[in-house]
Amino acid sequence: MTQANPVRTERRGDVTVAWLTGELDLLAVQQCESRLRELCSSAGTALVLDLEGLTFLASSGLSMLVGLSELCRTRGTALRVRATSRIVLRPIQLTGLEAQLGVRGEGSLEDVVREVAPAAAAGSGE
């Protein structure tokens, strides 16, 4: 994920979608973490992280996702992580982080956005 703009985002109503691509290793975390933390802190929003474009998920990437989950929870921002590829989903499953990260291992991005949109409107953070 070593590129000038490692996080691509799009606003869909009250939901912000962020796409991560390439390898989510220590270098990539250093490049994208502050931007993702800004998205978590955006009042009144829900955040969907689409990890379909990742080709590798390192422990530093998992750690960043846990930190984002905690930040979103404290800010009242609903968070969902879309991770349907085995490369990304397997490390999340092995570490038991599926529930904490709000992982959706199947379904389209549109399904995940629809699921989280009511939570964003209610400000539930879940």
For each residue, the residues with C-beta under 8 A, 3 or more apart:
1: 6 20 21 22 23 24 25 27 28 31 32 54
2: 6 22 27 28 31
3: 6 22 31
4:
5: 8
6: 1 2 3 20 21 22 28 31 32 35
7: 18 19 20 32 35 36
8: 5 18 19 21
9: 16 17 18 19 39
10: 16 17
11: 15 16 17
12: 15 16 17 113
13: 117
14: 44 45 46 117 120 121
15: 11 12 45 46 47 48 113 116 117 120
16: 9 10 11 12 39 42 45 46 47 48
17: 9 10 11 12 47 48 50 109 113
18: 7 8 9 36 39 47 48 49 50
19: 7 8 9 50 52 53
20: 1 6 7 24 28 32 49 50 51 53 54
21: 1 6 8 53 54
22: 1 2 3 6 28 53 54 55 56
23: 1 28 54 55 56 58
24: 1 20 28 29 51 54 56 57 58 60 61 64
25: 1 28 29 56 58 60 61
26: 29 30 58 60
27: 1 2 30 31
28: 1 2 6 20 22 23 24 25 31 32 61
29: 24 25 26 32 33 58 60 61 63 64
30: 26 27 33
31: 1 2 3 6 27 28
32: 1 6 7 20 28 29 35 36
33: 29 30 36 37 64 67
34: 37 38
35: 6 7 32 38 39
36: 7 18 32 33 39 40 49 64 68
37: 33 34 40 41 67 68 71
38: 34 35 41 42
39: 9 16 18 35 36 42 45 47
40: 36 37 47 68 71 72 75 77 79
41: 37 38 71 75 77
42: 16 38 39 45 47 77
43: 75 76
44: 14 76 120 123
45: 14 15 16 39 42 77 120
46: 14 15 16 77 78 79 80 116 117 119 120
47: 15 16 17 18 39 40 42 72 77 78 79 80
48: 15 16 17 18 79 80 81 82 109 112 113 116
49: 18 20 36 65 68 79 80 81 82
50: 17 18 19 20 53 82 109 112
51: 20 24 54 57 81 82 83 85 88
52: 19 82 83 84 85 88 109
53: 19 20 21 22 50
54: 1 20 21 22 23 24 51 57 61 83 85 87 88
55: 22 23 87
56: 22 23 24 25 87
57: 24 51 54 61 62 87 88 91 92
58: 23 24 25 26 29 61 62
59: 62 63 91
60: 24 25 26 29 63 64
61: 24 25 28 29 54 57 58 64 65
62: 57 58 59 65 66 91 92 95 97
63: 29 59 60 66 67
64: 24 29 33 36 60 61 67 68
65: 49 61 62 68 69 81 92 97 101
66: 62 63 69 70 97 100 101
67: 33 37 63 64 70 71
68: 36 37 40 49 64 65 71 72 79
69: 65 66 72 73 79 100 101 102
70: 66 67 73 74
71: 37 40 41 67 68 74 75
72: 40 47 68 69 75 77 78 79 125
73: 69 70 76 77 79 125
74: 70 71
75: 40 41 43 71 72 125
76: 43 44 73 123 124 125
77: 40 41 42 45 46 47 72 73 120 125
78: 46 47 72 102 116 119 120 124 125 126
79: 40 46 47 48 49 68 69 72 73 101 102 116
80: 46 47 48 49 102 103 104 112 115 116
81: 48 49 51 65 92 101 102 103 104
82: 48 49 50 51 52 103 104 107 109 112
83: 51 52 54 88 89 92 103 104 105
84: 52 88 89 104 105 106 107
85: 51 52 54 88 89
86: 89 90
87: 54 55 56 57 90
88: 51 52 54 57 83 84 85 91 92
89: 83 84 85 86 92 93 103 105
90: 86 87 93 94
91: 57 59 62 88 94 95
92: 57 62 65 81 83 88 89 95 97 98 101 103
93: 89 90 96 98
94: 90 91
95: 62 91 92
96: 93
97: 62 65 66 92 100 101 103
98: 92 93 101 103 105
99: 102 103
100: 66 69 97
101: 65 66 69 79 81 92 97 98
102: 69 78 79 80 81 99
103: 80 81 82 83 89 92 97 98 99
104: 80 81 82 83 84 107 111 112 115
105: 83 84 89 98
106: 84
107: 82 84 104 111 112
108: 111 112
109: 17 48 50 52 82 112 113
110: 113 114
111: 104 107 108 114 115
112: 48 50 80 82 104 107 108 109 115 116
113: 12 15 17 48 109 110 116 117
114: 110 111 117
115: 80 104 111 112 118 119
116: 15 46 48 78 79 80 112 113 119 120
117: 13 14 15 46 113 114 120 121
118: 115 121 122
119: 46 78 115 116 122 124 125 126
120: 14 15 44 45 46 77 78 116 117 123
121: 14 117 118
122: 118 119
123: 44 76 120
124: 76 78 119
125: 72 73 75 76 77 78 119
126: 78 119
